Amino acid sequence: MATTMKKLNLISLAVVVALAGCSDDDDNSPKTLTVENTLAVGSEQCVNGGTETLTGADSNDNGELDSAEVTDTTVACNAPATSLTASQLAPLTDNEWFKSAQVKVATSEENIAAVVKESGKAKNVILFVGDGMGISTVTAARIMAGQLEGKLGEEHQLSFETLPFSGFAKTYNVDAQTPDSAGTMTAMASGVKTDAGVIGVDEDIERGNCATVAGNELVTATELAEIAGKSTGIVSTARITHATPAATYAKSADRNWEDVSDMPEAAVTAGCEDIASQLVNFEANLEARYEGLDVDGLEVVMGGGRRHFLPKDAAFNSADAVSAVEGDRTDGRDLTAEWKAKYPAGQYVMDQAGFDAIDAESTERVFGLFNESHMQYEADRANDVAGEPSLAEMTAKAIDVLDNNANGFMLTVEAGRIDHGHHAGNAYNALSDTVALSKAVQVALDKTSIEDTLIIVTADHSHVFTIAGYPKRGNPILGKVVPVGSDEPSLAADNMPYTTVGYTNGGGFRDLGDETDADAGYNFAPITGRVDLTDVDTTTPGFHQEAVVPLGSETHAAEDVGVYAVGPGAHLVTGTNEQSLIFHVMDYAADLVKQADAKLAQ
Amino acid sequence: MKAAILLASLLSPLAVAGQCDMNTGFTQADYTVTTDIVANKQHTENTFTLWRTPHQVAKQNPQFIELWQQLRNQQIRPIRYFQHAQRGIEYQPSEVQGEQDWSSKYQLVSDKFLASMTHQKSTGEGCDLTEYYTQQQGDSKIELSWLANQKLLKAIRISTPTYSREIALAASHHNQQKIQAEFAKWDNYQTTDYADIGDNESDPFLAKMINLGFVEHGASGFYDAQGNQLRGEHGHHH
């Protein structure tokens, strides 16, 4: 730095001016020297650069202004630059990350300008719920999907990650820090947060107490859409009586009251109706709640859970029953037969062939029960005895049936088995089902218009699923951590390799090779502690990741989940909000309450 | 039916030795498991009961029952019932080939294992036809007696210089009505898919399953000389 310079060499200076005190040769007084130094941009004295002028007498007459001879120092700083030249900006503007972000900013501006902000403009509403699809699941699934397409993976986007608006939902239940699907889906479907374990009722309910249901029932977006004259549909890869789909149509003091055999005798006697029965009686129950109301019922119901609709009698077994007696109902009712009697023009299907045979354009309604319990994991679907449609296929068929109604439709689609893959500690299946959800959302995007259809994609809650360590870019997401600049896995303090993805708790390590059913892992005891993975292929479908806390089943997690949206009203999906906001966004977009009120007033 | 069997036995001279006219499709077999460890002179005895219908088999310990159902596609579906709680946990049918050996569940020893042993002799006839097998692996000796026409294990003894375990049939019955009633009793227990356990932490029984998970077997299992379980239960090896 100029101020610390011990000796100033005149020759090296930018400007040297020798000022003769006078022209008299006989004058022996020392000459006055002035030195100007150019200060670089970013220098301590002048952030924009400038000039430092040093003045002093050359008392030792050596022709140089030594530091000890400096008697005056002045600094003149340059004015700040008002613009950068193209060449100065080139390192930025030529950079692909920079360019793509600029495009994104421009696109976002256009999206904000273009989104239909006026209420009531969404003719159709589709709510996608990835059960258990926390942020880390979305990230890992994105990488997996990208790597399956031959990319490095991290840069990939799932279909719903391209939606223009997004925010976060706080998932806790009224009585639980870490929530369950019943309470969270009730919040999304009805706009009211409630207790864990209860379906379609508010927090004044006492779980398991039938008597507390009356008076605490909530109205769902599906019911409002039905009253408003729209077509309504529910699709899930879980049992259709499972908590998430059930919260769209049922009111129950306990999520487990899926059929009459699951209910305490007192609840049955007191008049509480099991969830499967409420599904088949959806139309009648809704009409009973509002005087003079006449609705036509759910047009699309597709999922698993056949056992809750059939009598406990082997004579009612379906072709792909996996139990000696498929049905669980102890009241002798065959709800599939009851549905067919109610809707003679509807089609009941239970396998891929039946599903494929549906002509959506001419079909009034569909009731598909493709499995005795939950439908298969996407990765395991090929092993189903009678064949099952994918979530994308069901979404396509559902939209094709529902859009036959000029008044529009309300459809809820759940990827129900992401949650189960995680509970089983098997990332492969959880992520594969997340990718399947992404494909289903893409189908919906392709089949609808953002002009009249609000699509929201979210999760009910997260899981204790982590993406950890320092793997290099493009490292297989299900692989062991291989660090930047290496081809060998990183070793932990115990001198053993470890995987990038893992679980905080659960059943822990299993190496089931080609097994594509995550639930097969439950046949084994939890494994505590670390396992040497040196010779294990951790990318196989049957690999179950290590877990820190040994539990028989991995658990939900409490952090926020993402909410992604496109279409009329989608701009309201922004910031961090209570999960119940989702109902209100759907209501704003489609004027569900207003339209239903108008219908009831007729 | 009995008349038909009688007629068949009259027509075939080999029939008496070759068949058993008991209702072997329905079996209740009580076993005693005796274990001796030489070093500390430890001697333990346990019991279990094997229940069979044509496509279901259950192994009943004092604490719980493991039941396997043979599906039409030959997959095997496990269910575990807990008698005190009168609850059940349903597991998924395994698709892994090694888990598909129905004979290992139904007979306690698999056909494959029997075929690997050396046949020593046969005694008796009809339902009592007993085949004797042995196998020596290093210092381990396995002796097995087999009620061939009932497809029922009579006894198996595994012994080493330091250890021996014997599983012996104490009694067997073929009362179809009683056996079916037993299966029906378990079938009426409230069951839960294991996949759903993680969502049911507020249920005390299921919360216990979350915390404890798989319940280890009682001391009735037995192993070959390499330590592999002979019945192949819960032993994935890749």
Interface residues (C-beta under 8 A of the other chain):
Chain A: D180 S181 A196 G197 R207 A243 R255 N256 S261 D262 A321 V322 S323 A324 V325 S373 H374 D380 N383 V385 D419 H420 H423 A424 G507 R510 D511 L512 G513 D514 E515 T516 D517 D519 A520 Y522 N523 F524 A525 P526 G542 P550 L551 G552 S553 E554 T555 H556
Chain B: H55 Q56 Q69 L71 R72 N73 Q75 R77 P78 E90 Y91 Q92 P93 S94 E95 V96 E99 D187 Q190 D193 Y194 A195 I197 G198 D199 N200 E201 S202 D203 M209 I210 N211 L212 G213 F214 E216 H234 H236 H238
